[in-house]
């Protein structure tokens, strides 16, 4: 059996995206601290800009 897929709350995702705007923060450094991929963080950043973000169950 493979690994179970991790699920993140909207609040967690929004907090992760907010960390990108801290001085000196990079997508790679924030992703590494949170143990996620940079691509995942970039997707969250893109999704939080859309009003349907919280309505789509992400």
Number of C-alpha atoms within 10 A of each C-alpha: 3 4 5 6 5 5 8 8 11 15 10 11 18 15 11 19 21 11 15 19 11 10 7 8 11 14 18 16 13 19 20 12 9 12 9 12 14 17 12 13 21 15 13 18 17 12 17 16 9 9 9 11 14 13 7 8 8 14
